[in-house]
Amino acid sequence: MYGNKTLNLGFTTDDSKAAVERNRAAFLRELGVVSKGGEPLRTTPSQAWPLVTLRQVHSDVIHFVDAPPETQLVGDGLITATPGLLLGIQTADCLPIILVDPQHRAVGAFHAGWRGTVKRIVEKGVGEMRRRFGSRPRDLKAAIGPGVHGCCYEVGAEVRQQFESQFVYAAKLFREVEERDPVREKYPMLFLTARPPGHNVLPKKIFLDLVEANRQQLLAVGVPMKSIEASPLCTTCRNDLLFSYRAEKGRTGRMMGVVGIRG
């Protein structure tokens, strides 16, 4: 469905495996970890740059890897301090978040939708990097990639309730917008009821700022504000340029955020 032109990097039901494999090869060549002939560049005579990905399930499960896994990993976070491994997170509205510790030469990649965010995946990712590698939050650099922004990320009241049960700053993550009904506005008398104030109240739309939610988690664990960069691009607004699961009603490709350590 998508072919080479859109650079879909995810194995979805709407695209062929061969097309995705070609796209991934082109992507890796542009990153400089695969030669023009298609062979992986080698950091040592015995080490290549395999791509490590996950079967993502909107969890808070984080895997430490020091070699290519023999079976498909299931979870939403990857960390490593091994040079020559490429950690990859696939997204199409959720946020890809990259953490880099230049002091201990360690990296992490995380998939943060609302479910992973309310489970504190990036906060736990910082903790895992500290436990495994001795990473200090003040030394970390964080990059939040393109995803759905607060302008477009409409959620239900139950999502807001889950955030409110977890975070003291939850109120700043949401905004409400009153729905508009042009017919009601033009003919208000048609909608009069016996209930005060005399009209049925339209429900309010609730929007979540997922970027700010994850920024707040990083700040809460000690990552400096100056060390957190977030893409200004909203996938739903810019689905002419980026894949958006919401904007394209599920029939879309996947982008990929990657990070690795040169030897």
C-alpha positions as CSV (number, residue, x, y, z in Angstrom):
1,M,0.0,0.0,0.0
2,Y,2.7,2.5,1.0
3,G,5.7,1.2,-1.0
4,N,9.1,2.9,-1.1
5,K,7.8,6.5,-1.6
6,T,6.5,6.9,1.9
7,L,9.3,5.1,3.7
8,N,7.1,3.0,5.9
9,L,9.5,1.3,8.4
10,G,6.9,-0.9,10.1
11,F,5.7,-4.4,9.2
12,T,2.0,-3.6,8.9
13,T,-0.8,-5.5,7.2
14,D,-1.2,-2.8,4.6
15,D,2.3,-3.0,3.2
16,S,4.4,-5.7,1.8
17,K,7.3,-7.2,3.8
18,A,9.7,-6.7,0.8
19,A,8.8,-3.0,0.6
20,V,9.4,-2.5,4.3
21,E,12.8,-4.3,4.1
22,R,13.9,-2.1,1.2
23,N,12.8,1.0,3.2
24,R,14.7,-0.1,6.2
25,A,17.8,-0.8,4.2
26,A,17.6,2.7,2.7
27,F,17.0,4.2,6.2
28,L,20.1,2.4,7.6
29,R,22.2,3.5,4.7
30,E,21.3,7.1,5.4
31,L,22.2,6.7,9.0
32,G,25.7,5.5,8.0
33,V,25.5,2.1,9.6
34,V,25.1,0.2,6.3
35,S,27.4,0.5,3.4
36,K,26.1,1.5,-0.1
37,G,26.3,-2.1,-1.1
38,G,24.0,-3.1,1.8
39,E,26.5,-4.7,4.1
40,P,26.6,-3.4,7.7
41,L,29.5,-1.2,8.5
42,R,31.8,-2.8,11.2
43,T,33.0,-1.0,14.3
44,T,35.3,-4.0,15.0
45,P,36.2,-7.0,12.8
46,S,33.5,-9.0,14.6
47,Q,30.7,-6.5,15.3
48,A,28.1,-5.1,12.9
49,W,25.1,-2.8,13.5
50,P,22.0,-5.0,13.9
51,L,18.7,-3.2,14.4
52,V,17.0,-4.2,17.7
53,T,13.2,-3.5,17.8
54,L,10.3,-4.6,20.0
55,R,6.8,-5.9,19.7
56,Q,5.3,-2.8,21.3
57,V,2.4,-3.3,23.7
58,H,1.9,0.1,25.4
59,S,3.6,-1.2,28.6
60,D,6.3,0.0,31.0
61,V,8.5,-3.0,30.2
62,I,12.1,-2.0,29.5
63,H,14.8,-4.4,28.1
64,F,18.5,-4.2,28.7
65,V,20.3,-5.5,25.6
66,D,24.0,-6.1,25.0
67,A,23.6,-8.3,21.9
68,P,21.0,-9.0,19.3
69,P,18.2,-11.0,20.9
70,E,17.5,-14.5,19.7
71,T,13.7,-14.0,19.9
72,Q,11.4,-11.0,19.5
73,L,11.4,-8.8,22.6
74,V,8.0,-7.6,23.9
75,G,7.8,-4.3,25.6
76,D,8.3,-0.6,25.0
77,G,11.8,0.4,26.1
78,L,15.3,-0.6,25.2
79,I,18.6,0.4,26.9
80,T,22.2,-0.5,26.1
81,A,25.8,0.5,26.6
82,T,27.1,-1.8,23.8
83,P,28.6,-0.1,20.8
84,G,27.3,-1.2,17.4
85,L,23.7,-1.9,18.4
86,L,20.9,0.2,16.9
87,L,17.8,0.5,19.2
88,G,14.6,1.2,17.3
89,I,11.2,2.5,18.4
90,Q,8.3,2.5,15.9
91,T,5.6,5.2,16.1
92,A,2.6,6.7,14.2
93,D,1.3,9.2,16.9
94,C,2.9,7.9,20.1
95,L,6.1,9.6,21.1
96,P,9.6,8.1,20.4
97,I,11.9,9.2,23.3
98,I,15.6,8.9,23.1
99,L,17.9,9.2,26.1
100,V,21.7,9.6,25.8
101,D,24.3,9.4,28.6
102,P,27.5,10.8,27.1
103,Q,29.4,10.3,30.4
104,H,28.8,6.6,30.6
105,R,28.3,6.0,26.9
106,A,24.8,4.5,27.3
107,V,21.5,5.1,25.4
108,G,17.9,4.3,25.7
109,A,14.8,4.3,23.3
110,F,11.2,4.4,24.6
111,H,7.7,4.2,23.1
112,A,5.3,6.5,25.0
113,G,1.7,6.6,24.2
114,W,-0.8,7.7,26.9
115,R,-0.8,4.2,28.4
116,G,3.0,4.0,28.6
117,T,3.2,7.6,29.9
118,V,0.7,7.1,32.7
119,K,2.8,4.0,33.6
120,R,5.9,6.4,33.7
121,I,7.9,4.5,31.1
122,V,10.4,7.3,30.5
123,E,10.7,8.0,34.2
124,K,11.4,4.3,34.7
125,G,13.8,4.4,31.8
126,V,16.0,7.0,33.5
127,G,15.9,4.8,36.6
128,E,17.0,1.7,34.6
129,M,19.9,3.6,33.0
130,R,21.0,4.7,36.5
131,R,20.7,1.1,37.9
132,R,22.5,-0.5,34.9
133,F,25.0,2.1,33.9
134,G,25.3,4.5,36.8
135,S,23.8,7.3,34.7
136,R,23.1,10.5,36.5
137,P,19.9,12.3,35.4
138,R,21.7,15.6,35.3
139,D,24.1,14.2,32.6
140,L,21.3,12.8,30.4
141,K,20.2,14.3,27.0
142,A,16.6,13.6,26.0
143,A,15.0,13.9,22.6
144,I,11.2,13.6,22.1
145,G,10.4,12.9,18.5
146,P,7.3,13.8,16.4
147,G,4.0,12.6,17.8
148,V,0.4,13.7,18.3
149,H,0.4,17.0,20.2
150,G,-2.1,18.7,22.5
151,C,-3.7,20.5,19.6
152,C,-5.1,17.2,18.3
153,Y,-4.9,14.5,21.0
154,E,-8.5,14.2,22.1
155,V,-9.0,11.7,24.9
156,G,-11.8,10.5,27.2
157,A,-12.5,11.5,30.7
158,E,-11.2,8.1,31.9
159,V,-7.7,9.0,30.6
160,R,-7.7,12.3,32.5
161,Q,-8.8,10.4,35.6
162,Q,-5.8,8.0,35.3
163,F,-3.4,10.9,35.0
164,E,-4.9,12.7,37.9
165,S,-4.5,9.6,40.1
166,Q,-0.8,9.5,39.2
167,F,0.6,13.0,38.8
168,V,0.1,16.1,41.0
169,Y,0.7,18.3,37.9
170,A,-2.0,16.5,35.8
171,A,-4.2,19.6,35.5
172,K,-1.6,21.3,33.3
173,L,-1.5,18.4,30.9
174,F,-5.2,18.8,29.8
175,R,-7.3,21.5,28.1
176,E,-11.1,21.5,27.5
177,V,-12.9,22.8,24.5
178,E,-16.6,23.2,24.3
179,E,-18.2,21.5,21.4
180,R,-19.9,23.7,18.8
181,D,-23.2,22.9,17.1
182,P,-24.0,25.3,14.3
183,V,-27.7,24.2,14.2
184,R,-28.0,24.8,18.0
185,E,-26.4,28.2,17.7
186,K,-28.7,29.2,14.9
187,Y,-31.9,27.9,16.4
188,P,-31.4,27.8,20.2
189,M,-35.1,27.7,20.9
190,L,-35.3,24.2,19.4
191,F,-33.0,22.9,22.2
192,L,-34.8,24.4,25.3
193,T,-35.3,21.9,28.1
194,A,-37.0,22.1,31.5
195,R,-33.5,21.8,33.2
196,P,-31.8,24.9,34.3
197,P,-30.3,27.0,32.6
198,G,-32.8,26.0,29.9
199,H,-30.6,24.2,27.5
200,N,-28.9,20.8,27.2
201,V,-25.2,21.2,27.8
202,L,-22.9,20.0,25.1
203,P,-20.1,17.8,26.2
204,K,-16.6,19.2,26.3
205,K,-13.7,17.8,24.3
206,I,-10.6,16.9,26.4
207,F,-7.1,17.2,24.9
208,L,-3.9,15.7,26.3
209,D,-0.5,17.3,25.9
210,L,1.6,14.1,25.7
211,V,4.8,15.9,25.1
212,E,4.5,18.0,28.2
213,A,3.5,14.9,30.2
214,N,6.8,13.2,29.3
215,R,8.8,16.4,29.7
216,Q,7.4,16.7,33.3
217,Q,8.5,13.1,34.0
218,L,12.0,13.8,32.8
219,L,12.2,17.0,34.9
220,A,10.8,15.2,38.0
221,V,13.7,12.7,37.9
222,G,16.4,15.4,37.5
223,V,17.0,15.8,33.8
224,P,17.7,19.5,33.2
225,M,15.2,21.5,31.1
226,K,18.0,22.6,28.8
227,S,18.8,19.0,28.0
228,I,15.3,18.1,26.8
229,E,14.5,18.7,23.1
230,A,11.1,18.1,21.7
231,S,10.1,18.1,18.0
232,P,7.5,20.8,17.2
233,L,5.8,18.6,14.6
234,C,2.4,17.1,15.3
235,T,1.8,13.9,13.4
236,T,-1.9,14.5,13.1
237,C,-1.5,18.0,11.9
238,R,1.3,17.0,9.5
239,N,0.1,13.7,8.2
240,D,1.1,15.0,4.8
241,L,4.7,14.5,6.0
242,L,4.4,12.0,8.9
243,F,2.4,8.9,9.6
244,S,-0.6,9.4,11.9
245,Y,-2.7,6.4,13.1
246,R,-5.5,8.8,14.2
247,A,-5.5,11.0,11.1
248,E,-5.4,8.0,8.8
249,K,-7.9,5.9,10.8
250,G,-5.4,3.1,11.4
251,R,-4.3,2.5,7.9
252,T,-0.9,4.0,8.0
253,G,2.8,3.1,8.1
254,R,5.3,3.5,10.9
255,M,8.2,5.9,11.5
256,M,11.2,4.8,13.5
257,G,13.3,6.6,16.1
258,V,16.8,5.0,16.6
259,V,19.9,5.5,18.7
260,G,23.2,3.7,18.9
261,I,26.8,4.1,20.2
262,R,29.8,4.2,17.8
263,G,32.7,2.1,18.9
